[in-house]
Structure formats: structure tokens, C-alpha cells
């Protein structure tokens, strides 16, 4: 069983930065795809960014050139560095670990609010 715990959410002004962290338990972190998703009120959960076990990254168009996903396999941790934040980035951000249909885990979510 894998547990994911997110850290780093909060309130930030437009144009500001936040860094989210997600720590994973278990032994499959290093071979899993890690991702960040977000869900704004009244909207469906959407992909923000993913990173493969080999470090290949993928971003939603809305966050390209502003957000950076990275991972530290030695610490079983994935990060999301968010710069130039906009009010439309306001959402609950969820960490995801994926290694096939039977290994798809979610964190509890962390709130990010971008407001002046």
C-alpha cells in the first residue's frame, strides 16, 4: 500500500511562487510515474504535470513555462515549483502515483489560493 502526503499549499499573491512537495511511502516510487493534478471549484480534476521514472516531463499548456515538476527518488518525493501564479491557478492540488491499473494512488490534496 502506498500513501502520499502533500505539503506546501497556501495563499499567495498573483505573480508569486509556491513549491509543493509530495512524499510517498512504499518501494515502488522510483519506478512509477508521478503527477500533479488540480481541481478548482465546480470543475473536473485536470492534469497539471507528470514525470516518468526516467525524468521525462509533460505539462498542461496552461502551466508550461511557469511550473516545473521534479523528483528525488532517494527521498521518495516529487515536487512542483509554481512561478508566476495566476488567480486561475487556484485549486486543490493532488499528487498521483501511477504504476498500472492496480497501482494508482492519490494524496489528500493541498489548497493553493492565488489572490490579492
N, C-alpha and C positions, 0 to 999 in steps of 0.2 A: 504494500500500500504506500502511496506517495502522498505527502502533504506539502502544500505550497503556501507560503506566508509572504504577503506583500508588505512593503514599507515605503514610506516617503511621500505619500499624498499630502495634500493640504491646500491652502488658499494662496494664490499668487496673483500679482497684477499682470495685466496684458503686457506682453513683451518680456516677461520674466522667465525663469527657468526652474525646473524641478527634476530630481533624479529619483526614479522608482527602482526599488530592489525587490527581488523575489527569491527567497531561499527555499530550496527543495530538500525534502528528506528522501531516503532511499538510494538505491545503487544504479538507477538507470538514467540519471540526469545527463551524463556525458554523451550518451548515445541517442538522446531524444531531441526532437525539435522543440524549441521553446518559443513561446509567443506572448505578445501583449495584445489584448483586445479591450475595447471600451464600450460602454453602454450609457447613452445620455437618456434623460427622462423622456418617455414616450417614443423612444427609438429602439431599433433592434441592436443587438450586440454586433460590433463590427471589428474587423481585423485592423490592428494598428501596425504591427511589425512582427516578423518571425526571424529566427536564426537557427540554422541547421547545426547538427553536431560538428560539422566541419567549418562552421563560421560563415556560411553563405546567408545573406540577409535579404529580406523582402519587406517593402514598406507600402502602406496605403499612400495613394497620390497626395492626400490631404496633409500628410506629415513629412513627406520627403524633403530633405534638406533642412529640416528643423529638429527631427527626432533621430536618435541613434540607439540601436539595440546592440548589446554586447553580452558576453557570458564569461564566467570564470568557472571552469569545470572543477578546479581544485577546491573551490568554495561552494560548489553546487548552487550557484547564484547567477541569475540573469538580471540585467539592468536595462532601464530605459531612460536615457538622457533626453529631456524635453526642453528645447530652447524656443525663444520667440513665441511663447504661448499666446493663444488667442482665446477669446471667450467661447468660441465653438469647440474648443478642446475640453471644455467642462464635461465630465462624465465620471462614472465609476470605472476604474481600470482593473482588469483582471489578468492574472498571469495564467498561462496554459502550458502544460507539458504533454506532448503527444509522441507516442511510440506505437502507433497502430490502434485499431478499433478497441482493443481491450486495455489499452493504457492511455487514457485521455483524461487528464486531471486539471482541475481549476482551483485557483485560490479563492479567498473570500471577497476579494475586491478592496480597492482603496480609492477614496474620493479625491478627485482633482477638481478644484474650482478656480477658474480664471475670471477675476472680476476686479474692478477698481473700486 
